[in-house]
Amino acid sequence: MSEVLNHKQVGQKITRMAFEIYERNVNSAGVVFAGITGMGMSMATLLAEELKRISPIDVEVVEVILDKKEVSKSEVELSKKLDLINKTIILVDDVLNTGKTLVYAMKPFLDQEILKMEIAVLVNRSHGLFPLRPDYTGYELSTTLNEHILVDVSGNQHSVQLH
């Protein structure tokens, strides 16, 4: 197992991503970070905290609850009901691998009158099987399909590991 990003580097990536989000959404009525269950939700919380620190934008966080192991059979729902009209939704996950989880995670937003939807990931592995690309990426990493990326942003020592 080798370390790809240490705690300081993860923090720097999150800060840079938050500034990019601010720049692209400065006139937005609000930004809702929709974190996918697990590390996606942890990432969404960190991005939201950073955006609140650097900008006056109205920021909310919601969890997109789904079963990552059986995403095509899973119910996909939000942890709470929010007013999403004319807001920017930023779908957040820790790692973008094939894109399947992110595609299914869009489901609860498809019948809402949102302003736009964007995608933020800490690590993009670029094994896309679905036609989507992240708008905000912390780190691009070319890997084989046999390699695994382990992201931990849950505690006070954040890291990204390859094994």
PATOR-502144 format. One record per atom (N, C-alpha, C): atom name; z negated, x negated, y negated; residue in one letter. Coordinates in steps of 0.1 Angstrom, whole numbers, always signed. Each point is the difference from the previous one (the first is absolute). Example, Ala and Ser with C-alpha at 12.3 -4.5 7.8 and 13.67 -1.06 7.14 Angstrom:
% PATOR-502144
atome  pz  px  py  residu
N  -78  -132  +57  A
CA  +0  +9  -12  A
C  +0  -9  -12  A
N  +7  +4  -11  S
CA  +0  -9  -11  S
C  -8  +8  -11  S
% end
This chain:
% PATOR-502144
atome  pz  px  py  residu
N  +0  -9  +12  M
CA  +0  +9  -12  M
C  +0  -9  -12  M
N  +9  +3  -10  S
CA  +0  -8  -12  S
C  -1  +9  -12  S
N  -7  -5  -10  E
CA  -2  +7  -13  E
C  +12  +0  -8  E
N  +5  +11  -4  V
CA  +11  +2  -9  V
C  -4  +0  -15  V
N  -11  +9  -2  L
CA  -5  +1  -14  L
C  -15  +0  +1  L
N  -7  -8  -9  N
CA  -14  +1  +0  N
C  -5  +10  -10  N
N  -13  +1  -2  H
CA  -6  +10  -8  H
C  +5  -1  -15  H
N  +0  -12  -5  K
CA  +5  -2  -14  K
C  +14  +4  -1  K
N  +9  -4  +9  Q
CA  +14  +4  +0  Q
C  +2  +15  +1  Q
N  -7  +6  +9  V
CA  +1  +15  +1  V
C  -3  +6  -13  V
N  -11  -4  -7  G
CA  -4  +5  -13  G
C  +11  -2  -10  G
N  +6  -12  +0  Q
CA  +11  -3  -10  Q
C  +12  +10  +3  Q
N  +3  +2  +12  K
CA  +11  +9  +4  K
C  -3  +14  -5  K
N  -12  +5  +2  I
CA  -4  +14  -4  I
C  +1  +1  -16  I
N  -5  -11  -7  T
CA  +1  +1  -15  T
C  +14  +0  -4  T
N  +9  -8  +6  R
CA  +14  -1  -4  R
C  +7  +14  +2  R
N  -3  +6  +12  M
CA  +6  +13  +3  M
C  -5  +10  -9  M
N  -13  +0  -4  A
CA  -5  +10  -10  A
C  +7  -1  -13  A
N  +2  -13  -5  F
CA  +8  -2  -13  F
C  +14  +6  +1  F
N  +7  -2  +12  E
CA  +13  +5  +2  E
C  +0  +15  -1  E
N  -10  +6  +7  I
CA  -1  +15  +0  I
C  -3  +5  -14  I
N  -8  -7  -8  Y
CA  -2  +4  -14  Y
C  +12  -1  -8  Y
N  +8  -11  +2  E
CA  +12  -1  -8  E
C  +10  +11  +3  E
N  +2  +4  +12  R
CA  +10  +10  +4  R
C  -5  +14  -2  R
N  -13  +2  -2  N
CA  -6  +14  -2  N
C  -8  +2  -12  N
N  +3  -8  -11  V
CA  -8  +0  -12  V
C  +1  +14  -6  V
N  +11  +8  +1  N
CA  +1  +13  -6  N
C  -3  +11  +10  N
N  -5  -3  +11  S
CA  -2  +10  +11  S
C  -12  +9  -4  S
N  +0  +13  +4  A
CA  -11  +9  -2  A
C  -12  -4  +9  A
N  +3  -8  +10  G
CA  -11  -5  +8  G
C  +6  -6  +13  G
N  -8  -9  +6  V
CA  +4  -6  +13  V
C  -10  +4  +10  V
N  +5  +4  +12  V
CA  -8  +3  +11  V
C  +3  -10  +11  V
N  -10  -8  +4  F
CA  +2  -9  +11  F
C  -3  +7  +13  F
N  +10  +1  +9  A
CA  -2  +7  +12  A
C  +0  -10  +11  A
N  -12  -4  +5  G
CA  -3  -10  +9  G
C  +1  +6  +15  G
N  +8  -7  +8  I
CA  +1  +4  +14  I
C  -13  -4  +7  I
N  -5  +9  +9  T
CA  -12  -3  +7  T
C  -2  -14  +5  T
N  -12  -6  -2  G
CA  -2  -13  +4  G
C  +1  -10  -12  G
N  +6  -11  +2  M
CA  +1  -10  -11  M
C  +9  +4  -11  M
N  +9  +10  +2  G
CA  +8  +6  -11  G
C  -9  +6  -10  G
N  -10  +7  +5  M
CA  -10  +7  -9  M
C  -8  -10  -8  M
N  -4  -11  +7  S
CA  -8  -11  -6  S
C  +9  -6  -11  S
N  +13  -3  +3  M
CA  +9  -6  -10  M
C  +2  +10  -12  M
N  +1  +13  +3  A
CA  +2  +10  -11  A
C  -12  -1  -9  A
N  -12  -1  +5  T
CA  -12  +0  -8  T
C  -1  -12  -8  T
N  +4  -12  +5  L
CA  +0  -12  -7  L
C  +10  +0  -12  L
N  +12  +5  +3  L
CA  +11  +1  -10  L
C  -5  +10  -11  L
N  -6  +11  +4  A
CA  -5  +10  -10  A
C  -10  -6  -9  A
N  -10  -7  +6  E
CA  -10  -7  -8  E
C  +6  -10  -10  E
N  +9  -7  +4  E
CA  +7  -10  -8  E
C  +8  +6  -11  E
N  +7  +11  +3  L
CA  +8  +7  -10  L
C  -9  +6  -11  L
N  -11  +6  +5  K
CA  -10  +5  -10  K
C  -5  -10  -9  K
N  -2  -12  +5  R
CA  -6  -11  -8  R
C  +10  -5  -10  R
N  +13  +0  +2  I
CA  +10  -6  -9  I
C  +7  +10  -8  I
N  -1  +13  +3  S
CA  +8  +10  -8  S
C  -8  +13  -2  S
N  +6  +8  -10  P
CA  -6  +13  -3  P
C  +6  +12  +9  P
N  +8  -4  +9  I
CA  +7  +10  +9  I
C  -10  +8  +8  I
N  +1  +13  +1  D
CA  -8  +9  +8  D
C  +3  -4  +15  D
N  -10  -4  +7  V
CA  +2  -5  +14  V
C  -9  +8  +10  V
N  +6  +5  +11  E
CA  -7  +6  +10  E
C  +4  -6  +14  E
N  -9  +2  +10  V
CA  +3  -5  +13  V
C  -2  +11  +10  V
N  +9  +1  +10  V
CA  -1  +9  +11  V
C  +4  -7  +13  V
N  -6  +5  +11  E
CA  +4  -6  +13  E
C  +10  +8  +6  E
N  +10  -6  +6  V
CA  +10  +6  +8  V
C  -5  -2  +15  V
N  -4  +11  +6  I
CA  -6  +0  +13  I
C  +10  +2  +11  I
N  +2  -10  +8  L
CA  +9  +2  +12  L
C  -4  -10  +11  L
N  +6  +2  +11  D
CA  -3  -9  +12  D
C  +12  -10  +0  D
N  -3  -12  -3  K
CA  +10  -11  -1  K
C  +6  -3  +14  K
N  -7  +2  +10  K
CA  +5  -3  +14  K
C  +9  +11  +5  K
N  -1  +12  -5  E
CA  +9  +11  +4  E
C  +4  +8  -12  E
N  +6  -7  -10  V
CA  +3  +6  -13  V
C  +10  +12  +1  V
N  +9  -1  +9  S
CA  +10  +11  +1  S
C  -6  +13  +6  S
N  -11  -1  +7  K
CA  -7  +12  +6  K
C  -13  +4  -9  K
N  -3  -9  -9  S
CA  -12  +2  -8  S
C  +1  +10  -11  S
N  -11  +8  -3  E
CA  +0  +8  -12  E
C  -2  -10  -11  E
N  +7  +3  -11  V
CA  -1  -9  -12  V
C  -6  +8  -11  V
N  -12  -4  -5  E
CA  -6  +8  -11  E
C  -7  -9  -10  E
N  -4  +6  -11  L
CA  -7  -7  -11  L
C  -14  +2  +1  L
N  -8  -10  -4  S
CA  -15  +2  +1  S
C  -6  +10  -10  S
N  +8  +3  -10  K
CA  -5  +10  -10  K
C  +12  +5  -7  K
N  -2  +12  -6  K
CA  +11  +6  -8  K
C  +0  -5  -14  K
N  +12  -4  -5  L
CA  +1  -5  -13  L
C  +11  +7  -8  L
N  +0  +0  -13  D
CA  +11  +5  -8  D
C  +9  -12  -1  D
N  +12  +1  +6  L
CA  +10  -11  +1  L
C  +12  +2  -10  L
N  +0  +11  -7  I
CA  +11  +4  -8  I
C  +3  -11  -11  I
N  +12  -5  +0  N
CA  +5  -10  -9  N
C  -8  -13  +1  N
N  -6  -3  +11  K
CA  -7  -13  +1  K
C  +8  -9  +9  K
N  -3  -13  -1  T
CA  +6  -10  +8  T
C  -9  -2  +13  T
N  +6  +2  +11  I
CA  -7  -3  +13  I
C  +4  -14  +5  I
N  -10  -8  +2  I
CA  +2  -13  +6  I
C  -6  +0  +14  I
N  +9  +0  +10  L
CA  -4  +0  +14  L
C  -3  -14  +3  L
N  -12  -3  +6  V
CA  -5  -13  +2  V
C  -4  -2  +14  V
N  +5  -12  +6  D
CA  -4  -4  +13  D
C  -2  -15  -1  D
N  -7  -6  +10  D
CA  -2  -14  +0  D
C  +12  -8  +4  D
N  +7  +4  +11  V
CA  +12  -7  +5  V
C  +11  +10  +2  V
N  +12  -4  -5  L
CA  +12  +8  +3  L
C  +7  -8  +11  L
N  +1  +7  +11  N
CA  +7  -6  +12  N
C  +14  +7  +1  N
N  +0  +11  +7  T
CA  +13  +7  +2  T
C  +2  +11  -10  T
N  -10  +5  -7  G
CA  +1  +10  -10  G
C  -3  +14  +6  G
N  -2  +1  +13  K
CA  -2  +13  +6  K
C  -13  +7  -5  K
N  -11  -7  -1  T
CA  -12  +6  -5  T
C  +1  +5  -14  T
N  +7  -8  -9  L
CA  +1  +4  -14  L
C  +9  +12  -1  L
N  +11  +1  +8  V
CA  +8  +12  +0  V
C  -7  +12  +3  V
N  -8  +0  +11  Y
CA  -8  +12  +3  Y
C  -11  +3  -10  Y
N  -5  -11  -7  A
CA  -11  +2  -10  A
C  +5  +7  -12  A
N  +13  +1  -2  M
CA  +6  +7  -12  M
C  -1  +15  +2  M
N  -1  +5  +12  K
CA  +1  +14  +3  K
C  -9  +9  -9  K
N  -12  -3  -3  P
CA  -8  +9  -8  P
C  +5  +2  -15  P
N  +8  -10  -4  F
CA  +4  +0  -14  F
C  +14  +7  -2  F
N  +7  +3  +11  L
CA  +14  +4  -1  L
C  +2  +14  -7  L
N  -10  +8  +1  D
CA  +1  +14  -6  D
C  -8  +0  -13  D
N  -3  -11  -6  Q
CA  -8  -1  -13  Q
C  +10  -4  -11  Q
N  -3  +5  -12  E
CA  +8  -4  -12  E
C  -5  -13  -6  E
N  +1  -11  +7  I
CA  -4  -13  -5  I
C  +10  -6  -9  I
N  -4  -9  -8  L
CA  +10  -7  -9  L
C  +8  -9  +8  L
N  -6  -9  +8  K
CA  +7  -9  +9  K
C  -10  -6  +10  K
N  +6  -6  +11  M
CA  -8  -6  +10  M
C  +4  -14  +2  M
N  -10  -9  +0  E
CA  +3  -14  +2  E
C  -9  -5  +12  E
N  +4  -12  +5  I
CA  -7  -6  +11  I
C  -6  -13  -3  I
N  -13  -3  +4  A
CA  -6  -13  -3  A
C  -6  -4  +14  A
N  +3  -13  +3  V
CA  -5  -6  +12  V
C  -5  -14  -3  V
N  -10  -4  +7  L
CA  -5  -14  -2  L
C  +10  -10  +7  L
N  +4  +3  +12  V
CA  +9  -8  +7  V
C  +13  +8  +5  V
N  +11  -6  -3  N
CA  +13  +6  +5  N
C  +6  -9  +10  N
N  +1  +5  +12  R
CA  +5  -8  +11  R
C  +15  +2  +2  R
N  +6  +9  -7  S
CA  +15  +2  -1  S
C  +6  +2  +14  S
N  -6  +8  +8  H
CA  +6  +5  +13  H
C  +4  +14  -1  H
N  +5  +4  -12  G
CA  +3  +14  -3  G
C  +10  +7  +10  G
N  -5  +11  +5  L
CA  +8  +9  +8  L
C  +3  +13  -7  L
N  -6  +1  -12  F
CA  +1  +12  -8  F
C  +5  -4  -14  F
N  +8  +8  -7  P
CA  +6  -4  -13  P
C  -10  +1  -11  P
N  -10  -9  +0  L
CA  -9  +0  -11  L
C  -4  -15  -3  L
N  -3  -3  -12  R
CA  -4  -13  -5  R
C  -12  +2  -9  R
N  -10  -9  +1  P
CA  -11  +1  -9  P
C  +3  -3  -14  P
N  -6  +7  -10  D
CA  +2  -3  -14  D
C  -9  -11  -4  D
N  -12  -1  +6  Y
CA  -9  -11  -3  Y
C  -4  -7  +13  Y
N  +1  -13  +0  T
CA  -3  -8  +12  T
C  -8  -11  -4  T
N  -11  -2  +8  G
CA  -9  -12  -3  G
C  +6  -12  +6  G
N  +6  +1  +12  Y
CA  +5  -12  +7  Y
C  +11  +3  +10  Y
N  +11  -7  -1  E
CA  +11  +2  +10  E
C  -3  -10  +11  E
N  +1  +4  +12  L
CA  -2  -9  +12  L
C  +9  +4  +11  L
N  +9  -10  +3  S
CA  +9  +2  +12  S
C  -8  -4  +12  S
N  +0  +9  +9  T
CA  -7  -1  +13  T
C  +9  +4  +12  T
N  -4  -4  +12  T
CA  +7  +6  +11  T
C  -7  +13  +4  T
N  +6  +8  +8  L
CA  -6  +13  +3  L
C  -13  -2  +9  L
N  -1  -12  +7  N
CA  -11  -2  +8  N
C  -13  -5  -8  N
N  +2  -4  -12  E
CA  -11  -5  -8  E
C  -7  +12  -7  E
N  -12  -1  -2  H
CA  -8  +11  -6  H
C  -6  -5  -13  H
N  -1  +9  -10  I
CA  -6  -3  -13  I
C  -13  +8  +0  I
N  -11  -7  -3  L
CA  -13  +7  -1  L
C  -5  -1  -14  L
N  -1  +11  -7  V
CA  -5  +1  -14  V
C  -14  +5  +0  V
N  -9  -7  -7  D
CA  -14  +5  -2  D
C  -3  +0  -15  D
N  +0  +12  -6  V
CA  -4  +1  -14  V
C  -12  +10  -1  V
N  -7  +1  +11  S
CA  -11  +10  +1  S
C  -13  -5  -6  S
N  -3  -13  +3  G
CA  -13  -5  -4  G
C  +1  -8  -13  G
N  -8  -10  -1  N
CA  +0  -9  -12  N
C  +7  -13  +2  N
N  +6  -2  +12  Q
CA  +8  -12  +3  Q
C  +14  +5  +5  Q
N  +10  +2  -9  H
CA  +13  +5  +3  H
C  +8  -11  +6  H
N  +9  +3  +10  S
CA  +9  -10  +6  S
C  +12  +7  +7  S
N  +10  -8  +2  V
CA  +12  +4  +7  V
C  +2  -11  +11  V
N  +1  +4  +12  Q
CA  +1  -10  +11  Q
C  +12  +3  +8  Q
N  +7  -10  +6  L
CA  +11  +1  +8  L
C  -4  -5  +14  L
N  +3  +9  +10  H
CA  -3  -5  +14  H
C  +9  +7  +10  H
% end
